[in-house]
Amino acid sequence: MPTLAPLTDTAMPWAQAHATARAAAGPLPAIRVPVAEAAGQILAGPIRAAVTAPGFDTAAMDGYAVAGPGPWQVVGRVLAGRPAHPRPLRPGDAVEIATGARVPAGTGAVVPYEDCHRDGGTVSGARTARTHIRRAGEDAAPGDLLVPAGRPVTAAAVAAAAQVGVEEVLVRPRPGVGLLITGDEVVLRGRPGPGQVRDVFTPLVTAVTARAGGEVQASRRIGDDPDLLREAIDASPAAVLVVTGSSSAGAADHLRTVLHQRSATWHVDGVACRPGHPQTLARTPGGTWIVGLPGNPYAGLVAALTLLEPLLATLAGRRRQPLPVAPVTGEAATLPRAARVVPVETGPDGARIVPGARSASLRAAATADALAVLGPGWSPGGAAPLLHLP
């Protein structure tokens, strides 16, 4: 069994580290974007109607617009997008009408096709309490609140905004993320050769970033060289820079040294959890957030959900939500002063530990729904917070 590096004195309790990452930053400054490009972002200002909706009385069904009691004489036809009927209807008149078409003045109701019978130029049928007319302004008047600030822009919100004439909305931008994959042994594509390993962090960080509302803008691999790492950090334009595989204290781990040389402000310097202890959160004097992930894949996943996702969620303007908590069953070796993070399958009765989790392997996590954070006092059946997997 490999020897685990001891937890450092600066290691922060897991719950505190997760909360620190959520609270360390503030939302990015708002920007104005076309409403069609805003889906998935968080509103920094409300969406208010720009025009009346509907803009005119419109048919809600295919059928006949009628005036007065029946039977009615058909005096015309109106289709959606076509010119309106040239004169108001008089009692006894009917105009064949399509859904979405402008209702003629004087119309008392639209009688659907299925509720009437036509014989030549005469239509008969029974009017009901429903008029099947959408009146002008019944959905919105100019200035009406459609979606308040702080809410995500859903597909329905995009369509509704377009419906009331909104062209642009004020949103929090997606945080830009840069990814630095360190390690002389890492290859980005193809089958690894002797002594090499395949990059797993590009897809992992991309998925976590997307769920948190961010966007990976650049990804590159650099060798285990402190000068290369320093240059890459200094040159990164991203709001958040994720560095993988250089956050521990080994001979090839240079992130902590470089950040100290750059007088970075440390928010998290190690987390009291297994796996994933050597994870870091710092900010450079230039304002770049640095998230250091351990190089072992499962440990890196734990760290990404512990620090990266909550940081990005705050930058993206997302509301803070408490983590779900569920009873967890199965076997896991707890730690006296740290949390054990295990993959679990979730169900209606709680969560069950997926066996076989190891720091360097993602096999168990690949079949899991979430990670459970088991505190020192956990025992089978006890409750634990869950980190759902993207």
C-alpha positions as a printed Julia matrix, in Angstrom:
390×3 Matrix{Float64}:
   0.0    0.0     0.0
   1.44   3.42   -0.91
   2.44   5.75    1.89
   0.13   8.73    2.23
   1.59  12.17    2.79
   0.69  13.44    6.26
  -1.97  16.09    6.62
  -0.3   19.46    7.09
  -0.98  21.81    9.99
  -2.54  24.25    7.54
  -5.03  21.69    6.21
  -8.5   23.17    6.47
 -11.55  21.08    7.46
 -13.42  19.98    4.35
 -16.65  21.85    5.05
 -14.73  25.04    5.79
 -12.7   24.7     2.58
 -15.84  24.22    0.49
 -17.5   27.23    2.13
 -14.33  29.32    1.73
 -14.23  28.65   -2.01
 -17.88  29.69   -2.28
 -17.35  32.92   -0.34
 -13.86  33.95   -1.47
 -14.95  35.76   -4.61
 -17.85  37.9    -5.75
 -19.84  37.77   -8.99
 -18.06  39.01  -12.09
 -19.11  42.46  -13.38
 -22.3   42.32  -15.41
 -22.33  42.49  -19.19
 -25.11  43.02  -21.71
 -25.61  40.27  -24.31
 -28.18  39.39  -26.98
 -30.98  37.46  -25.35
 -30.43  34.48  -27.66
 -26.88  34.11  -26.29
 -27.82  34.37  -22.61
 -29.12  30.86  -21.95
 -27.45  29.3   -18.92
 -26.14  32.58  -17.51
 -27.39  34.37  -14.42
 -29.37  37.58  -14.73
 -27.68  40.61  -13.23
 -30.77  42.71  -13.91
 -34.44  41.88  -14.39
 -36.04  41.11  -17.72
 -38.95  43.48  -18.31
 -41.36  43.51  -21.22
 -40.53  45.99  -23.96
 -43.81  45.68  -25.84
 -47.4   44.59  -25.24
 -47.97  40.85  -25.54
 -49.99  39.83  -27.37
 -49.82  42.98  -29.42
 -53.37  42.5   -30.69
 -56.44  40.35  -30.03
 -55.51  36.99  -31.49
 -57.26  33.66  -32.08
 -56.27  30.91  -29.66
 -57.82  28.16  -31.81
 -58.45  27.33  -35.46
 -62.13  27.89  -36.23
 -64.53  30.76  -36.83
 -64.56  34.24  -35.32
 -68.25  34.99  -34.77
 -70.45  37.88  -33.65
 -73.81  37.42  -31.93
 -75.78  34.16  -31.76
 -75.61  31.55  -34.54
 -76.04  30.35  -37.13
 -73.51  32.63  -38.83
 -72.79  33.55  -42.41
 -69.13  33.22  -43.45
 -67.94  36.6   -44.76
 -64.19  36.04  -45.05
 -61.02  34.31  -43.92
 -58.04  35.53  -41.85
 -54.7   33.72  -41.57
 -51.82  34.39  -39.19
 -49.51  37.08  -40.5
 -52.01  38.2   -43.13
 -53.95  41.49  -43.23
 -56.84  41.92  -40.8
 -60.47  41.55  -41.86
 -61.41  44.86  -43.47
 -64.43  45.72  -41.3
 -65.92  44.93  -37.88
 -68.18  41.91  -37.67
 -71.91  42.42  -37.41
 -74.22  40.04  -35.48
 -74.61  36.87  -37.53
 -71.2   37.23  -39.26
 -68.41  34.64  -39.13
 -64.84  34.78  -40.39
 -62.8   31.6   -40.77
 -59.68  32.17  -38.69
 -56.34  30.49  -37.95
 -54.59  30.28  -34.6
 -52.48  33.41  -34.12
 -54.42  35.49  -36.62
 -55.75  38.95  -35.74
 -59.32  38.74  -34.47
 -61.7   41.08  -36.33
 -63.27  43.93  -34.4
 -66.7   43.01  -33.07
 -65.8   39.33  -32.53
 -67.47  37.82  -29.5
 -65.73  34.44  -29.61
 -63.78  32.01  -31.74
 -65.67  28.76  -32.17
 -63.22  25.88  -32.81
 -63.72  23.73  -35.89
 -64.54  20.71  -33.73
 -67.43  22.58  -32.05
 -69.22  23.72  -35.19
 -70.63  22.51  -38.52
 -70.35  24.28  -41.84
 -72.87  23.9   -44.63
 -71.85  25.94  -47.62
 -71.58  29.53  -46.43
 -73.37  28.91  -43.13
 -71.75  27.86  -39.85
 -73.69  26.59  -36.86
 -72.46  25.59  -33.43
 -72.61  26.28  -29.75
 -70.56  29.0   -28.09
 -69.19  28.1   -24.67
 -67.96  30.2   -21.75
 -64.48  30.21  -23.29
 -63.99  32.77  -26.03
 -60.71  31.28  -27.34
 -59.39  34.81  -27.8
 -56.11  36.02  -26.37
 -56.65  39.68  -25.63
 -54.0   42.31  -26.34
 -51.77  42.82  -23.3
 -53.09  39.89  -21.3
 -49.58  38.39  -21.03
 -47.56  41.55  -20.54
 -47.55  45.32  -20.81
 -44.39  47.38  -21.36
 -42.36  47.45  -18.14
 -43.91  44.32  -16.65
 -41.44  42.1   -14.78
 -40.8   38.88  -16.66
 -37.83  37.33  -14.8
 -36.18  38.86  -11.7
 -32.44  39.4   -11.33
 -30.5   36.49   -9.88
 -32.36  33.81  -11.79
 -30.76  31.63  -14.47
 -31.71  32.34  -18.05
 -33.58  29.22  -19.12
 -34.71  28.31  -22.63
 -38.23  29.36  -21.63
 -36.92  32.72  -20.38
 -35.08  33.31  -23.66
 -38.23  32.62  -25.68
 -40.46  34.64  -23.35
 -38.07  37.59  -23.53
 -38.15  37.5   -27.31
 -41.95  37.33  -27.16
 -42.12  40.65  -25.31
 -39.62  42.43  -27.53
 -36.46  42.15  -25.38
 -33.31  42.26  -27.51
 -30.58  42.23  -24.83
 -30.29  41.21  -21.19
 -27.85  42.01  -18.38
 -26.06  38.87  -17.16
 -23.03  37.69  -15.25
 -20.43  36.48  -17.77
 -19.25  32.91  -17.77
 -15.96  32.79  -15.83
 -13.09  32.02  -18.17
 -10.96  29.09  -17.04
  -7.43  28.24  -18.1
  -6.04  24.76  -17.51
  -2.36  23.96  -16.93
  -1.6   20.25  -16.91
   1.81  19.66  -15.38
   3.86  16.51  -15.55
   6.61  15.19  -17.79
   4.79  11.85  -17.83
   1.45  13.19  -19.15
   0.39  12.79  -22.78
  -2.63  14.63  -24.15
  -3.75  12.13  -26.77
  -3.13   8.63  -28.01
  -2.08   5.63  -25.99
   0.51   6.35  -23.31
   3.88   4.71  -23.73
   6.16   3.27  -21.04
   6.24   5.56  -18.01
   3.5    7.8   -19.41
  -0.1    8.47  -18.37
  -3.01   9.89  -20.33
  -4.39  13.32  -19.48
  -7.72  12.96  -17.65
  -8.04  16.49  -16.38
  -9.06  18.23  -19.59
 -12.42  16.41  -19.79
 -12.85  16.39  -16.01
 -12.23  20.12  -15.52
 -14.27  20.97  -18.63
 -17.31  19.12  -17.27
 -17.07  20.6   -13.77
 -16.5   24.08  -15.2
 -19.5   23.87  -17.52
 -21.84  22.78  -14.74
 -20.66  25.66  -12.54
 -21.4   28.19  -15.28
 -17.84  28.71  -16.53
 -16.02  28.04  -19.77
 -12.6   26.46  -20.35
 -10.91  28.86  -22.73
  -7.43  27.36  -22.97
  -5.67  24.15  -22.01
  -2.0   23.27  -22.26
   0.55  20.89  -20.83
   3.86  21.99  -19.4
   6.76  19.99  -18.0
   7.77  19.82  -14.35
   9.76  23.04  -14.41
   9.17  25.93  -11.99
  10.2   28.53  -14.55
   7.69  27.2   -17.08
   4.99  27.18  -14.41
   5.81  30.72  -13.34
   5.73  31.98  -16.92
   2.43  30.21  -17.63
   0.77  31.68  -14.53
   2.03  35.18  -15.32
   0.81  34.96  -18.93
  -2.65  33.52  -18.28
  -5.54  35.9   -19.12
  -8.14  33.63  -17.49
 -10.14  34.68  -14.44
  -9.43  31.24  -12.97
  -6.36  29.13  -13.67
  -6.5   25.45  -12.75
  -3.12  23.8   -12.21
  -3.06  20.02  -12.01
  -0.39  17.77  -10.6
   1.84  20.34   -8.92
   0.05  21.08   -5.65
   1.74  18.58   -3.32
   5.19  18.74   -1.73
   7.16  16.38   -3.96
  10.32  17.12   -5.92
   8.29  17.85   -9.07
   5.6   19.93   -7.32
   6.35  23.63   -7.75
   2.98  25.4    -7.44
   3.24  26.4    -3.79
   6.76  27.76   -4.26
   5.79  29.77   -7.32
   2.73  31.23   -5.62
   4.75  32.24   -2.59
   7.3   33.9    -4.88
   4.45  35.8    -6.52
   3.1   36.92   -3.11
  -0.23  35.24   -3.76
  -2.98  35.45   -1.18
  -3.78  32.0     0.16
  -7.38  31.06    0.9
  -6.97  27.29    1.17
  -3.62  25.56    1.65
  -4.48  21.88    1.93
  -7.77  20.27    2.93
  -8.28  17.72    5.7
  -9.72  14.99    3.49
  -8.69  11.76    1.8
  -8.18  11.67   -1.06
  -7.5   15.19   -2.23
  -5.58  16.67    0.68
  -2.99  18.69   -1.35
  -5.45  21.07   -2.98
  -5.02  24.82   -2.98
  -6.9   28.03   -3.6
  -4.99  31.29   -3.94
  -5.15  34.6    -5.76
  -2.29  36.39   -7.45
  -1.7   40.12   -6.94
  -2.98  40.56  -10.5
  -6.34  39.07   -9.56
  -6.08  35.6   -11.11
  -7.63  32.83   -9.04
  -5.41  29.73   -8.84
  -6.93  26.34   -8.06
  -4.38  23.59   -7.49
  -5.59  20.03   -8.02
  -3.68  16.9    -6.99
  -2.3   14.89   -9.88
  -4.0   11.62   -8.95
  -7.24  11.5   -10.97
  -9.74  10.65   -8.22
  -8.06  13.05   -5.8
  -8.23  15.71   -8.51
 -11.96  15.07   -8.96
 -12.51  15.51   -5.21
 -10.59  18.78   -5.26
 -12.41  20.08   -8.34
 -15.77  19.59   -6.62
 -14.46  20.96   -3.32
 -12.81  24.18   -4.54
 -13.21  24.79   -8.27
 -16.96  24.34   -8.66
 -18.04  26.54   -5.74
 -15.57  29.27   -6.75
 -16.86  29.32  -10.33
 -20.49  29.25   -9.19
 -19.94  32.43   -7.19
 -18.1   34.18  -10.02
 -20.96  33.23  -12.35
 -23.47  34.8    -9.96
 -25.24  31.59   -8.97
 -27.18  31.51   -5.74
 -25.73  29.58   -2.86
 -27.55  26.32   -2.26
 -26.93  23.98    0.67
 -25.44  20.64   -0.27
 -27.89  17.73   -0.2
 -27.48  15.4     2.76
 -28.41  11.73    2.78
 -27.85   8.61    4.89
 -24.91   6.62    3.53
 -24.54   2.86    3.87
 -21.6    0.6     3.07
 -18.07   0.19    4.3
 -15.43   2.91    4.49
 -12.47   3.5     6.77
 -13.02   6.83    8.49
 -10.23   9.1     9.63
  -9.8   10.61   13.11
  -9.1   14.18   11.95
 -10.22  14.32    8.36
 -13.04  13.51    5.98
 -13.13  10.44    3.79
 -14.62  11.18    0.36
 -16.18   8.13   -1.3
 -18.17   7.51   -4.48
 -21.81   6.54   -3.91
 -24.87   5.44   -5.83
 -27.96   7.35   -4.78
 -31.52   6.1    -4.43
 -34.81   6.93   -2.69
 -33.51   5.61    0.64
 -30.14   7.38    0.59
 -26.72   6.55   -0.81
 -24.64   3.37   -0.99
 -20.85   3.39   -1.14
 -19.32   2.09   -4.37
 -16.38  -0.08   -3.27
 -12.9    0.06   -4.73
 -12.2    3.79   -4.72
  -8.51   4.66   -4.95
  -6.78   8.0    -5.28
  -5.29   7.23   -8.69
  -8.34   5.46  -10.18
 -11.61   6.82  -11.51
 -13.18   3.41  -12.07
 -15.4    3.46   -8.97
 -16.37   7.09   -9.51
 -17.34   6.34  -13.11
 -20.27   4.2   -11.89
 -21.27   6.58   -9.09
 -23.88   9.34   -8.93
 -22.15  11.45   -6.3
 -19.31  11.69   -3.81
 -20.18  11.45   -0.11
 -18.08  13.37    2.41
 -17.81  11.14    5.48
 -16.75  13.01    8.6
 -14.64  11.49   11.4
 -17.75  10.45   13.34
 -19.52   8.74   10.46
 -20.8    5.18   10.8
 -22.84   3.13    8.3
 -26.29   4.66    7.94
 -25.11   8.06    9.14
 -25.86  11.2     7.15
 -23.25  12.86    4.95
 -23.22  15.74    2.44
 -23.24  14.74   -1.23
 -21.37  16.22   -4.17
 -23.29  15.18   -7.27
 -21.1   14.29  -10.23
 -21.41  16.29  -13.43
